[in-house]
């Protein structure tokens, strides 16, 4: 049952406020930003807009166009300083600027991102709403997993579930639990989207990964952000 999987509200007080506005949330990450002229971007925007037109902002906070991406491998978040969620190359208490410095240099050692194809899988609804993805072929799976392993070694990043990481495109975050009518809306969106995925089997080539820096979930910068 979809209701049993939904856990909207987990990001409130962390990444978002209760009114759906973004909080200051600092970090860095390696992502594949969607080309705004691409079919995958247009499909993601269309689904996000359809959902956000039906759900109030205090239930679902949609991400802007500039934020739409597929995470290649996670970096660190300044407010999540825990063993297993931080680079093993630096202590937990170093300033985020020091991690940015390290990653900027280490990124130069990272092998080129491979040409990988991904397939739309389903509408993944848990703490937010995402388009679930999976590699289109076994070869695609090997290519991206091997690349992630290489980055993990170079940057000291191996989060729990590294080998089982589920690729996705986040459309927005859940702010509060949906009521009965909103739940029916979500179930209808999921049913329609999942059926379309099964019928069409939409596949796209993943854009190259970039080292990015952020101070909220609304924008990911390819250039360094001043850290104070």
Secondary structure, 3 states (H helix, E strand, C coil): CHHHHCCCCCCECCCECCCCCECCCCEEEEEEECCCCCHHHHHHHHHHHHHHHHCCCCCEEECCHHHCEEEEECCCECCCCCCCCCCCCCCCCCCHHHHHHHHHHHHHHCCCCCCCEEEEEEEEECCEEEEEEEECCHHHHHHHHHHHHHHHHHHCCCCCCHHHCCCEEEEEEECCCCCHHHHHHHHHHHHHHHHHHHHHCCEEECCCCEEEEECCCCCCECCCCCCC
